[in-house]
């Protein structure tokens, strides 16, 4: 999609504001894990203890995603996001000032922080179809998938500098401050108040059994697992996070950003996912040929070109395949799949690094994850909706209930 096309999209009332607000509110997602890891390790002197607290937080996020997303259909977006954000901030502050607590106490606080992660991503992607006409929805999801890479490029750098150069307590305070500021901006956005998600009439979890949603969850698990394995491999390749590691991972994200922006106007048919995952799989397979920094940078740049476009397909098929009342929960399940994928990718990559005595094991793991996603998308292609026929009429709004 040309730059002028994105300008036209951003001129639609509310689109630019809700994108900026949700990216700001989600910025702490790129800082929290590293901030918790550095703080707990500093407080306890143990990476094992830090890992336990971080694992508790990740488990909490995975469990709560579909639940809090569904709650928005019962109590409304603003009340649910306000409540979860408040609890999450208190848990982060508890970690910041609770260094003297026993490990069990820190683990509980980490779990609470994860369980109370605000469902901003699900809310934003539920609102999108109500802001634009159907012909603009594919470009909007592509733009969203691309711009979120900024979080993963900038946030880890910011929190590393603050936590290592100023202090780990200050790092957690920064996470809390951005969460409050970004969350308030999102909550107070008029678009959040104008759209209310109707209460779903189906039982909890029923939506994930719909083939497109199940495919989005499984492929998201595999795709993010591949990305997580790449991160482990790059860190190992360049001696636990040297300058080269940061630059190579940034190039990987830049590739995704560029790919997503470039694919915004490419129609999404049933084979779109397979084509985009082919780019990812081939790029990752090439990483195993050499551990040279320039080779890895080039191959990961190529692989990254398919990441955001593939995620855009996941978002689009999820939105197009369920009732509006089920959209938020569907995105919650997809997010849970991705969180589990991140953990699985890191674990399997670590195991293969140790067993092969080489970071090549991580790139092998990443390639296998991506190849598995490609196979799934090809074998079950008949379950992917054909979104090429979207007309330019506004998205139906029969289930959107304005708030008084």
Secondary structure, DSSP 8 states (H G I E B T S, - for coil): --HHHHHHHHTSTTHHHHHHHHHHHHGGGGTHHHHHHHHHHHHHS-HHHHHHHHHHHHHHHHHHHHHHHHHHHHH-HHHHHHHHHHHHHHHHHHHHH-TTS-HHHHHHHHHHHHHT---HHHHHHHHGGGTSBHHHHHHHHHHHHHHTHHHHHHHHHHHHHHHHHT-HHHHHHHHHHHHHHHHHHHHHSHHHHH------SS-TTGGGGSHHHHHHHHHHHHHHHHHHHHHHHHHHHTTTT-HHHHHHHHHHHHHHHHHHHHTTTS---TTHHHHHHHHHHHHHHHHTT---HHHHHHHHHHHHTTHHHHHHHHHHHHHHHS-HHHHHHHHHHHHHHHHHHHHHHHHHHHHHHHHHTSTHHHHHHHHHHHHHHHHHHHHTGGGS---TT--SSB---TT-----
